[in-house]
């Protein structure tokens, strides 16, 4: 997606920025963006990202300025009994701080909305931290509405998936 073929003027990309499918070669550029959302083990995240890219229900896109990855979004296609079909869930949207306010986050979301429509997904979901005002404004601008409540549970001992 480039400036010339983007359907939504509100998400017009800055000159020189384009969006393309993420590949394993992008791992080293995507992880610093993801790490800005919360600290984690880079080796583990690298392994997980490469695993995700091999999953046919996972879609990932990067916004690039030349060779520099400046934003990232992913989309899960989930079979859903209630909707009797597939829905989409955006797990991560992140743009490098130097690129905030330039329409990149909106363009990344527009990309996954178009992909979802093309795949016949009946509904899209996205979540964010409850105090992330910037993300909430972006999601509202892109047509998302607060329709449900997402609750989280974490193990108290900090244990989880132990990939060895």
C-alpha positions in Angstrom: 0.0 0.0 0.0 1.4 3.4 -1.0 0.2 7.0 -1.0 -1.2 6.5 -4.5 -3.5 3.5 -3.8 -4.6 4.2 -0.2 -8.4 4.5 0.0 -8.6 6.6 3.2 -7.3 10.1 3.2 -7.2 10.1 7.0 -4.6 7.3 6.9 -2.5 8.8 4.0 1.1 7.6 4.4 4.0 10.1 4.4 6.0 10.2 1.2 8.4 7.3 0.9 6.6 5.1 3.4 5.0 1.8 2.2 3.4 -1.2 3.8 4.2 -4.8 3.0 3.9 -8.3 4.5 6.4 -9.0 7.3 9.0 -11.7 6.8 11.4 -13.5 9.1 14.1 -11.1 7.8 12.2 -8.3 9.6 12.6 -9.9 13.0 15.5 -7.8 14.0 13.6 -4.6 13.1 10.2 -5.6 14.5 11.4 -6.7 17.9 12.7 -3.3 19.0 9.2 -1.8 18.2 7.5 -4.6 20.2 10.0 -4.3 23.1 8.9 -0.7 23.4 5.5 -2.0 24.5 7.0 -4.0 27.3 10.3 -5.6 28.3 10.8 -9.2 27.3 13.3 -11.8 26.3 14.5 -10.9 22.8 15.6 -14.4 21.9 12.2 -15.8 23.0 10.3 -13.1 21.1 12.4 -13.8 18.0 11.6 -17.5 18.2 7.9 -16.8 18.7 7.7 -14.2 15.8 9.3 -16.7 13.4 6.8 -19.4 14.6 3.9 -17.0 14.1 4.9 -16.2 10.6 4.6 -19.9 9.7 1.0 -20.0 11.0 -1.6 -19.7 8.2 -4.0 -17.9 10.4 -1.5 -15.2 11.3 -0.9 -12.1 9.1 1.8 -9.5 9.8 2.7 -6.2 8.1 5.4 -3.6 8.4 5.5 0.0 7.5 8.9 0.8 6.0 10.8 3.9 5.0 13.3 2.5 2.6 14.9 -0.4 4.5 13.9 0.9 8.0 10.8 -0.7 9.6 8.9 2.1 11.3 5.7 0.3 12.2 4.2 -3.1 12.7 0.7 -4.7 12.9 -0.5 -8.2 13.1 -3.9 -9.9 12.5 -5.1 -13.3 13.7 -8.0 -15.0 11.9 -10.0 -16.9 14.5 -12.7 -19.4 13.9 -15.7 -18.3 16.1 -18.7 -20.4 17.0 -20.9 -17.5 18.0 -20.3 -15.7 14.7 -20.4 -19.0 12.8 -17.4 -18.0 10.8 -14.0 -16.3 11.2 -13.3 -13.0 13.0 -10.1 -11.0 13.2 -8.1 -10.0 16.2 -5.3 -7.4 16.0 -2.9 -8.3 18.8 -0.2 -5.7 18.1 -0.1 -2.2 16.5 3.1 -0.3 17.1 4.8 2.7 15.4 8.2 4.0 16.3 8.0 7.1 18.4 9.7 9.3 15.8 6.9 8.4 13.4 3.9 9.1 15.7 1.2 11.4 14.3 2.1 10.8 10.7 -0.8 8.4 9.8 1.3 5.2 9.9 -0.8 3.5 12.7 -4.0 4.3 10.8 -2.5 3.0 7.5 -1.4 -0.2 9.2 -4.9 -0.7 10.6 -6.4 0.1 7.3 -4.2 -2.6 5.8 -5.5 -5.3 8.1 -9.1 -4.1 7.7 -8.8 -4.6 4.0 -7.2 -8.0 4.4 -9.9 -9.0 6.8 -12.6 -7.9 4.4 -10.9 -9.8 1.5 -10.9 -12.9 3.6 -14.5 -12.6 4.6 -13.9 -12.0 8.3 -17.2 -11.0 9.9 -15.9 -8.9 12.7 -12.6 -7.3 13.9 -11.3 -6.9 17.5 -8.5 -4.9 18.9 -7.4 -4.2 22.4 -5.1 -1.8 24.2 -4.1 -0.9 27.7 -6.9 1.0 29.4 -4.8 4.1 29.8 -3.4 4.2 26.2 -5.3 7.4 25.1 -3.4 7.6 21.8 -4.4 4.1 20.8 -8.0 4.5 21.8 -8.3 7.7 19.7 -6.7 5.8 16.7 -9.1 2.9 17.1 -12.1 5.1 17.4 -11.0 7.1 14.3 -10.8 3.8 12.4 -14.4 2.8 13.3 -13.8 0.6 16.3 -16.3 0.9 19.2 -16.1 -0.2 22.8 -18.5 -3.2 22.6 -17.0 -5.6 25.0 -14.7 -6.0 28.0 -11.4 -7.9 27.8 -10.2 -9.4 31.1 -6.7 -10.8 31.6 -5.4 -13.4 33.9 -1.7 -14.0 34.5 0.1 -16.7 36.5 1.2 -15.3 39.9 4.5 -17.2 39.8 5.4 -15.6 36.5 5.7 -19.0 34.9 4.4 -19.6 31.4 5.4 -21.1 28.1 8.9 -22.4 28.7 10.6 -22.8 25.3 13.9 -24.6 25.7 
